[in-house]
Structure formats: structure tokens, C-alpha cells
């Protein structure tokens, strides 16, 4: 499922953020520390999200949302069937 792959990738991005945060705290070369801090700022500004048509976010909530949408559709359809009898 694409939503599971997207969540796994988001977890890896979070691990990278933690590694970069550790690099900014450690006593390393100032140039590397600045590069890690700059990339960390970039990652926080451009969060990782997989989207379809820039509308639907693919994540773990997608299957739950689709089930809710189908349930609502079936409930409305069941309520309106008496109009066509």
C-alpha cells in the first residue's frame, strides 16, 4: 500500500532530522555544523508529504478516511432510496 510506504519514508526522514540535530549540538567543524543546521531548517520548512494532485495527502490516515467516505455515502444512499420506490 502506498500509505504504508509513505509512513515508513516519513519515519526515515524523522531519523535524518534527529541525526542532523545531533550534528548541530556536537563539537565538530563549524562549517559542517552550519551545513547541518541549514539543511535541518530546510527539512522543517519543506515537510515530507506525498500528495496526489496537491490535494490528498498519502499517509496512514488515508485508508481510514476512505472507509469513512464510503460509509457516509452508503448511509446517504440508504436514506434516499425511498425517493425512487
C-alpha distances in whole Angstrom, upper triangle without the diagonal:
4,5,6,7,9,10,11,13,15,16,17,19,20,22,23,25,27,28,29,31,32,34,35,37,38,42,41,42,42,41,38,38,38,35,33,34,33,30,29,30,28,25,26,27,24,21,18,15,13,14,15,18,19,19,15,14,10,10,10,12,11,10,13,15,14,15,18,19,19,21,23,23,24,27,28,28,30,33,34,34,38,39,38,40
4,5,5,6,9,10,11,12,14,15,16,18,20,21,23,25,26,27,29,30,32,33,35,36,40,38,40,40,38,35,35,35,32,30,31,30,27,26,27,25,22,23,24,20,18,14,12,9,11,11,15,16,16,13,11,7,8,9,12,10,10,14,14,14,16,19,19,19,22,24,24,25,28,29,29,31,33,34,35,39,39,39,41
4,5,5,6,9,10,10,12,14,15,16,19,20,21,23,25,26,27,29,30,32,33,35,38,38,39,39,37,34,34,34,31,29,30,29,26,25,26,24,21,21,22,19,16,13,11,9,11,12,16,16,15,11,9,5,5,5,8,7,8,11,12,12,14,16,17,18,20,22,22,24,26,27,28,30,32,33,34,38,38,38,41
4,5,5,6,9,10,11,13,14,15,17,19,20,21,23,25,26,27,29,31,32,33,37,36,38,38,37,33,33,34,31,28,29,29,26,25,26,25,21,22,23,21,17,14,13,11,14,15,19,19,18,15,12,9,7,6,10,10,10,13,15,15,16,19,20,21,22,24,25,26,28,30,31,32,35,36,37,40,41,41,43
4,5,5,6,9,10,11,12,14,15,17,18,20,21,23,24,26,27,29,31,32,35,34,35,36,34,31,31,31,29,26,27,27,24,23,24,23,19,21,22,19,16,13,11,10,13,15,18,18,19,16,13,9,8,9,13,12,13,16,17,17,19,22,22,23,25,27,28,29,31,33,33,35,37,38,39,43,44,43,46
4,5,5,6,9,10,10,12,14,15,16,19,20,21,23,25,26,27,29,30,34,33,34,34,32,29,29,29,27,24,25,25,21,20,21,20,16,17,18,15,13,9,8,7,10,12,16,15,16,13,10,7,6,8,11,11,13,15,16,17,19,21,21,23,25,26,27,29,31,32,33,35,37,38,39,42,43,43,45
4,5,5,6,9,10,11,13,14,15,17,19,20,21,23,25,26,27,29,32,32,33,33,32,29,28,29,27,24,24,25,21,20,21,20,16,17,19,16,13,10,9,9,13,15,19,18,17,15,11,8,6,6,10,11,13,14,16,17,19,20,21,23,25,26,27,29,31,32,33,35,37,38,39,43,43,44,46
4,5,5,6,9,10,11,13,14,16,17,19,20,21,23,25,26,27,31,30,32,32,31,28,27,28,26,23,24,24,21,19,22,20,17,18,20,18,14,11,12,12,15,18,21,20,21,18,14,12,10,10,13,14,16,17,19,20,22,23,25,26,28,29,31,32,34,35,36,38,40,41,42,46,47,47,49
4,5,5,6,9,10,11,12,14,15,17,18,20,21,23,25,26,29,28,29,30,28,25,25,25,23,20,21,21,18,17,19,17,14,15,17,15,12,9,9,10,14,16,20,18,19,17,14,11,10,12,15,16,17,19,20,21,24,25,26,28,29,31,32,34,35,37,38,40,41,43,44,47,48,48,50
4,5,5,6,9,10,11,13,14,15,17,19,20,21,23,25,28,27,29,29,27,24,24,24,22,19,20,20,16,15,16,15,12,13,15,12,9,6,8,9,13,16,19,17,18,16,12,11,9,11,13,15,17,18,19,21,23,24,25,27,29,30,31,33,34,36,37,39,40,42,43,46,47,47,50
4,5,5,6,9,10,11,13,14,15,17,19,20,22,23,26,26,28,28,27,24,23,24,22,19,20,21,17,15,18,17,13,14,17,15,12,10,11,13,17,20,23,21,22,19,16,14,11,12,15,17,18,20,21,23,24,26,27,29,30,31,33,35,36,38,39,41,42,44,45,48,49,50,52
4,5,5,6,9,10,11,12,14,15,17,19,20,21,24,24,25,26,25,21,21,22,20,17,18,19,15,14,17,16,12,14,17,15,13,10,13,14,18,21,24,22,23,21,18,16,14,15,18,20,21,23,24,26,27,29,30,32,33,35,36,38,39,41,42,44,45,47,48,51,52,52,55
4,5,5,6,9,10,11,12,14,15,17,19,20,23,22,24,24,23,19,19,19,17,14,15,16,12,11,13,12,9,11,13,11,9,7,10,13,16,20,22,20,22,20,16,15,14,16,18,20,22,23,24,26,28,29,30,32,34,34,36,38,39,40,42,44,45,46,48,51,52,52,55
4,5,5,6,9,10,11,13,14,15,17,19,22,22,24,23,23,20,18,19,18,14,15,16,13,11,13,13,10,10,14,13,10,9,12,15,18,22,24,22,23,21,18,17,15,16,18,20,22,23,24,26,28,29,30,32,34,34,36,38,39,40,42,44,45,47,48,51,52,53,55
4,5,5,6,9,10,11,13,14,16,17,20,20,22,22,22,18,17,19,17,14,15,17,14,12,15,15,12,13,16,16,13,12,15,18,21,25,27,25,26,25,21,20,17,18,21,23,25,26,27,29,31,32,33,35,36,37,39,41,42,44,45,47,48,50,51,54,55,56,58
4,5,5,6,9,10,11,12,15,15,19,18,19,19,19,15,15,16,14,11,12,13,10,9,12,12,9,12,15,14,12,12,15,17,21,24,27,25,26,25,21,20,19,20,23,24,27,28,29,31,33,33,35,37,38,39,41,43,44,45,47,49,50,51,53,56,57,57,60
4,5,5,6,9,10,11,13,14,18,17,19,18,18,15,14,14,13,9,10,12,9,6,10,10,8,9,12,12,11,11,15,18,21,25,27,24,26,24,21,21,19,20,23,24,27,28,28,31,33,33,34,37,38,39,40,43,44,45,46,48,49,51,53,56,56,57,59
4,5,5,6,9,10,11,12,16,16,18,18,19,16,14,15,15,11,11,14,12,9,12,14,11,12,15,16,14,15,18,21,24,28,30,27,29,27,24,23,21,22,24,26,29,29,30,32,34,35,36,38,39,40,42,44,45,46,48,50,51,52,54,57,58,59,61
4,5,5,6,9,10,11,14,13,16,16,16,13,12,14,13,9,11,13,11,10,13,14,12,14,17,17,16,16,20,22,26,29,32,29,31,29,26,25,23,24,27,29,31,32,33,35,37,37,39,41,42,43,45,47,48,49,51,53,54,55,57,60,61,61,64
4,5,5,6,9,10,13,12,14,14,13,10,9,10,9,6,7,10,8,6,10,11,10,12,15,15,15,16,19,22,25,29,31,28,30,29,26,25,24,25,28,29,32,33,33,36,38,38,39,42,43,44,45,48,49,50,51,53,54,56,58,61,61,62,64
4,5,5,7,9,12,13,15,14,15,12,9,11,11,8,7,11,10,7,10,13,11,12,15,16,16,17,21,24,27,30,32,29,31,30,26,26,25,26,28,30,33,33,34,36,38,38,39,42,43,44,46,48,49,50,52,53,54,56,58,61,61,62,65
4,5,5,6,10,11,13,14,15,12,10,12,13,9,10,13,13,11,14,16,15,15,19,20,19,20,24,26,30,33,35,33,34,33,29,29,27,28,30,32,35,35,36,39,40,41,42,45,46,46,48,50,51,52,54,56,57,58,60,63,64,65,67
4,5,5,8,8,10,10,11,8,6,9,10,7,8,11,11,10,13,15,15,16,19,20,20,21,24,27,30,34,36,33,35,34,31,30,29,30,32,34,37,37,38,40,42,43,44,46,48,48,50,52,53,54,56,58,59,60,62,65,66,67,69
4,6,8,8,10,9,10,8,5,7,9,6,6,10,11,9,11,14,14,15,17,19,19,21,25,28,31,34,36,33,35,34,31,31,29,31,33,35,38,38,38,41,43,43,44,47,48,48,50,53,53,54,56,58,59,60,62,65,66,67,69
4,7,9,11,11,13,11,8,11,13,10,10,13,14,12,14,17,17,17,20,22,22,23,27,30,33,37,38,35,37,36,33,33,31,32,34,36,39,39,40,42,44,44,46,48,49,50,52,54,55,56,58,60,60,62,64,67,67,68,71
4,6,9,10,13,10,8,12,13,11,12,15,16,15,17,20,19,20,23,24,24,26,29,32,35,39,41,38,39,39,35,35,33,34,36,39,41,41,42,45,46,47,48,51,52,52,54,56,57,58,60,62,63,64,66,69,70,71,73
4,7,8,11,10,8,12,14,13,13,17,18,17,19,22,22,23,25,27,27,29,32,35,38,42,43,41,42,42,38,38,37,38,40,42,44,45,46,48,50,50,52,54,55,56,58,60,61,62,64,66,66,68,70,73,73,74,77
4,6,8,7,7,10,11,11,12,15,16,16,18,20,21,22,25,26,26,27,31,34,37,40,42,39,41,41,38,37,36,37,40,42,44,45,46,48,50,50,51,54,55,56,58,60,61,62,64,65,66,68,70,73,73,74,77
4,5,5,6,9,10,11,12,14,16,17,18,20,21,23,25,26,27,28,32,34,37,41,42,39,42,42,38,38,37,39,41,43,46,47,47,49,51,52,53,55,57,57,59,61,62,63,65,67,68,69,71,74,74,75,78
4,6,5,6,9,10,10,12,14,15,16,18,20,21,23,24,26,27,31,34,36,40,41,38,40,40,37,38,37,39,41,42,45,46,46,48,51,51,52,54,56,56,58,60,61,62,64,66,67,68,70,73,73,74,77
4,5,5,6,9,10,11,12,14,15,17,18,20,21,23,24,26,29,32,34,38,39,36,39,39,36,36,36,38,40,41,44,45,45,47,50,50,51,53,55,55,57,59,60,61,63,65,66,67,69,72,72,72,75
4,5,5,6,9,10,11,12,14,15,16,18,20,21,22,23,27,29,32,36,37,34,37,37,34,34,33,35,37,38,41,42,43,44,47,47,48,51,52,53,54,57,58,58,60,62,63,64,66,69,69,70,73
4,5,5,6,9,10,10,12,14,15,17,18,20,21,23,26,29,32,35,36,34,36,36,33,33,32,34,36,37,40,41,41,43,46,46,47,50,51,51,53,55,56,57,59,61,62,63,65,68,68,69,72
4,5,5,6,9,10,11,12,14,15,17,18,20,22,26,28,31,34,35,32,34,35,32,32,32,34,36,37,40,41,41,43,46,46,46,49,51,51,52,55,56,56,58,60,61,62,64,67,67,68,71
4,5,5,6,8,10,11,12,14,15,16,18,20,23,26,28,32,32,30,32,33,30,30,30,32,34,35,38,39,39,41,44,44,44,47,49,49,50,53,54,55,56,59,60,60,62,66,65,66,69
4,5,5,6,9,10,10,12,14,15,16,18,21,24,27,30,31,29,31,31,28,28,27,29,31,33,35,36,37,39,41,41,42,45,46,47,48,51,52,52,54,56,57,58,60,64,64,64,67
4,6,5,6,9,10,11,12,14,16,18,21,24,27,30,31,28,30,30,27,28,27,29,31,32,36,36,36,38,41,41,42,44,46,46,48,50,51,52,54,56,56,57,60,63,63,64,66
4,5,5,6,9,10,11,12,14,17,20,23,25,28,29,26,29,29,26,27,27,29,31,32,35,36,36,38,40,40,41,44,45,45,47,49,50,51,53,55,56,56,59,62,62,62,65
4,5,5,6,9,10,10,12,14,17,20,22,26,27,24,26,26,24,24,24,26,28,29,32,33,33,35,38,38,38,41,43,43,44,47,48,48,50,53,53,54,56,59,59,60,63
4,5,5,6,9,10,11,13,16,19,22,25,27,24,26,26,22,23,22,24,26,28,31,31,31,33,36,36,37,39,41,41,43,45,46,47,49,51,52,53,55,58,58,59,62
4,5,5,6,9,10,13,16,20,22,25,26,23,25,25,22,23,23,25,26,28,31,32,31,33,36,36,36,39,41,41,42,45,46,46,48,50,51,52,54,57,57,58,61
4,5,5,6,9,11,14,17,19,22,23,20,22,23,20,21,21,24,25,26,30,31,30,32,35,35,35,38,40,39,41,43,44,45,46,49,50,50,53,56,55,56,59
4,5,5,6,8,11,14,17,20,22,19,21,21,18,18,18,21,22,23,26,27,27,29,32,32,32,35,37,37,38,41,42,42,44,46,47,48,50,53,53,54,57
4,6,6,9,12,15,17,21,22,19,20,20,17,19,18,20,21,23,26,27,26,28,31,31,31,34,36,36,37,40,41,41,43,45,46,47,49,52,52,53,56
4,6,10,12,15,16,20,20,17,19,19,17,19,19,22,22,23,27,27,26,28,31,31,31,34,36,35,37,40,40,40,42,45,45,46,49,51,51,52,55
4,6,9,12,13,17,17,14,16,17,14,16,16,19,20,21,24,25,24,26,29,29,29,32,34,34,35,38,39,39,41,43,44,44,47,50,49,50,53
4,6,10,12,15,17,14,15,15,12,13,13,16,17,18,21,22,21,23,26,26,26,29,31,31,32,35,36,36,38,41,41,42,44,47,47,48,51
4,7,10,13,15,13,14,14,10,11,11,14,15,16,19,20,20,22,24,25,25,28,30,30,31,34,35,35,37,39,40,41,43,46,46,47,50
4,6,10,12,10,11,10,7,7,8,12,13,12,16,17,17,18,21,22,22,24,26,26,27,30,31,32,33,36,37,38,39,43,43,43,46
4,7,10,9,10,8,6,5,8,11,12,11,14,17,16,16,20,21,20,22,25,25,26,28,30,31,32,34,36,36,38,41,41,41,44
4,6,5,6,5,4,6,9,13,13,11,14,16,15,15,19,19,18,21,23,23,24,26,28,28,29,32,33,33,35,39,38,38,41
4,5,6,5,7,7,11,14,14,12,14,17,15,14,18,19,17,19,22,22,22,25,27,27,27,30,32,31,33,36,36,36,39
4,5,7,9,11,15,18,17,15,18,20,17,17,20,21,19,21,24,23,23,26,28,27,28,31,32,32,33,37,36,36,39
4,6,8,10,14,17,16,14,18,19,17,17,21,21,19,22,25,24,24,27,29,28,29,32,33,33,35,38,37,38,41
4,7,10,13,16,14,12,15,17,14,14,18,18,16,19,21,20,20,24,25,24,26,29,29,29,31,35,34,34,38
4,6,9,12,11,8,12,13,11,11,15,15,13,16,19,18,19,22,23,23,24,27,28,28,30,34,33,34,37
4,6,9,9,7,11,13,11,12,15,16,15,18,20,20,21,24,25,25,27,29,30,31,33,36,36,37,39
4,7,8,6,9,11,11,11,14,16,15,17,20,21,21,24,25,26,27,29,31,32,33,37,37,37,40
4,5,6,8,10,10,12,14,15,16,18,20,21,22,24,26,27,28,30,31,33,34,37,38,38,41
4,6,7,8,9,11,12,14,15,17,18,20,21,23,24,26,27,29,30,32,33,36,37,38,40
4,6,5,6,9,10,11,12,14,15,17,18,20,21,23,24,26,27,29,30,33,34,35,37
4,5,5,6,9,10,10,12,14,15,16,18,20,21,22,24,26,27,28,32,32,33,35
4,5,5,6,9,10,11,12,14,15,17,18,20,21,22,24,26,27,30,31,31,33
4,5,5,6,9,10,11,12,14,15,17,19,20,21,23,25,26,29,30,31,33
4,5,5,6,9,10,11,12,14,15,17,18,20,21,23,24,27,28,29,31
4,5,5,6,9,10,10,12,14,15,16,18,20,21,22,26,26,27,29
4,5,5,6,9,10,11,12,14,15,16,18,20,21,24,26,26,28
4,5,5,6,9,10,11,12,14,15,17,18,20,23,24,25,27
4,5,5,6,9,10,11,12,14,16,17,18,22,22,23,25
4,5,5,6,9,10,10,12,14,15,16,20,21,21,23
4,5,5,6,9,10,11,12,14,15,18,20,21,22
4,5,5,6,8,10,11,12,14,17,18,19,21
4,5,5,6,9,10,11,12,15,16,17,19
4,5,5,6,9,10,10,14,15,16,17
4,5,5,6,9,10,13,14,16,17
4,5,5,6,9,11,12,13,16
4,5,5,6,10,10,11,13
4,6,5,8,10,11,12
4,6,7,9,11,12
4,5,6,8,10
4,5,6,7
4,5,5
4,6
4
